[in-house]
Amino acid sequence: MGAPIRTSTSDIPDFSTYPASPSDHLLSSHASSTRAEGAAINDLATQVGHTIGAGVCAARDARDRVLGRVHDLRQSAEHLLRNFRGRSAEAAQESFDQLRARAQIRVEHAKQFAHERPLAVIAAAGVAGILLGAGARAWRGRRG
């Protein structure tokens, strides 16, 4: 037959080297101290869990308040923008109407002046034509 099978390897611990089981007296005192430590740890874990839970709730409430405030501010800004647009459109239309009225008044004055003094208008147009012609000739002469 072959060589005996080796049952102990480095992966499997050898329990024969561990000490024997502790005495009953040590077990009972150890168990009571373990129970007391467990209760203290449980109380501490409960306190930590309660504190973390309260922090999470407070953070959610703060987030909801901030989001509500942002929503309110956004609505206020949109309302202000609509009012501003309406007012600016009204002001622009009013300015445009005033300019149109002034232009119509100037046109009426020019027509009235031309009707009252036609020779002055013809003379002014002739002088303006001569000046424009001389200016255009000088400009072309400088261009080369």
C-alpha positions in Angstrom: 0.0 0.0 0.0 0.8 3.6 -0.4 1.9 6.2 2.1 -0.6 7.2 4.7 -2.8 10.2 4.0 -1.8 13.2 5.8 -4.7 15.0 7.5 -3.0 18.0 8.8 -2.1 20.9 6.5 -1.2 24.5 7.1 -4.8 25.5 6.0 -6.5 23.4 8.7 -5.7 24.4 12.3 -4.7 21.9 14.8 -7.0 22.2 17.8 -5.0 19.9 20.0 -2.7 22.8 20.8 -5.4 25.0 22.3 -6.0 25.1 26.0 -8.7 23.0 27.5 -12.1 24.4 28.1 -12.3 27.0 30.9 -13.8 26.1 34.2 -17.5 26.7 35.0 -16.6 29.5 37.4 -14.7 31.4 34.8 -17.6 30.8 32.3 -20.3 32.2 34.6 -18.3 35.4 35.5 -17.3 35.8 31.9 -20.9 35.4 30.7 -22.3 38.0 33.1 -19.6 40.5 32.1 -20.3 39.7 28.5 -24.0 40.3 29.0 -23.3 43.7 30.7 -21.0 44.7 27.9 -23.6 43.6 25.3 -26.3 45.7 27.0 -24.0 48.7 27.2 -23.1 48.3 23.5 -26.8 47.8 22.7 -27.6 51.0 24.5 -24.8 52.9 22.8 -25.9 51.6 19.4 -29.5 52.7 20.1 -28.3 56.2 21.0 -26.1 56.4 17.9 -28.9 55.1 15.7 -31.4 57.6 17.3 -28.9 60.5 16.8 -28.2 59.6 13.2 -31.9 59.2 12.5 -32.6 62.6 14.0 -29.8 64.1 11.9 -31.2 62.5 8.7 -34.7 63.8 9.5 -33.3 67.3 10.2 -31.3 67.2 7.0 -34.4 66.2 5.0 -36.5 68.9 6.7 -33.8 71.5 5.9 -33.7 70.3 2.3 -37.4 70.6 2.0 -37.5 74.1 3.5 -34.7 75.2 1.2 -36.4 73.7 -1.9 -39.7 75.4 -0.9 -37.9 78.7 -0.4 -36.2 78.3 -3.8 -39.5 77.6 -5.4 -41.1 80.7 -3.8 -38.1 82.9 -4.9 -38.4 81.5 -8.4 -42.1 82.3 -8.6 -41.4 85.8 -7.2 -38.7 86.4 -9.7 -40.9 85.2 -12.6 -43.7 87.5 -11.4 -41.3 90.4 -11.2 -40.0 89.6 -14.7 -43.5 89.5 -16.1 -44.3 92.8 -14.5 -41.1 94.4 -15.8 -41.7 93.1 -19.3 -45.2 94.5 -19.3 -44.1 97.9 -18.0 -41.2 98.1 -20.4 -43.4 97.2 -23.3 -45.9 99.9 -22.2 -43.1 102.4 -21.8 -41.7 101.6 -25.2 -45.0 101.8 -26.9 -45.7 105.2 -25.2 -42.3 106.5 -26.3 -42.9 105.3 -29.8 -46.3 107.0 -29.9 -44.8 110.3 -28.6 -42.0 110.1 -31.2 -44.5 109.5 -34.0 -46.7 112.4 -32.8 -43.6 114.7 -32.8 -42.6 113.6 -36.3 -46.1 114.2 -37.5 -46.0 117.7 -36.0 -42.6 118.4 -37.7 -43.9 117.2 -41.1 -47.0 119.4 -40.7 -44.7 122.4 -39.9 -42.5 121.6 -42.9 -45.5 121.4 -45.2 -46.9 124.6 -43.9 -43.6 126.4 -44.3 -43.3 125.1 -47.9 -46.8 126.2 -48.6 -46.1 129.7 -47.2 -42.6 130.3 -48.7 -42.1 128.1 -51.8 -39.2 130.2 -53.2 -37.3 129.8 -50.0 -37.7 126.1 -50.1 -36.6 126.0 -53.8 -33.5 128.1 -53.0 -32.6 126.0 -49.9 -32.9 122.8 -52.1 -30.7 124.4 -54.8 -28.0 125.4 -52.2 -28.1 121.9 -50.7 -27.7 120.3 -54.1 -24.8 122.5 -55.0 -23.1 121.7 -51.6 -23.7 118.0 -52.0 -22.3 118.1 -55.6 -19.2 120.0 -54.5 -18.6 117.6 -51.6 -19.0 114.5 -53.8 -16.6 115.9 -56.4 -14.0 116.7 -53.7 -14.4 113.2 -52.2 -13.9 111.5 -55.6 -10.9 113.7 -56.3 -9.3 112.6 -53.0 -10.0 108.9 -53.7 -7.8 109.1 -56.7 
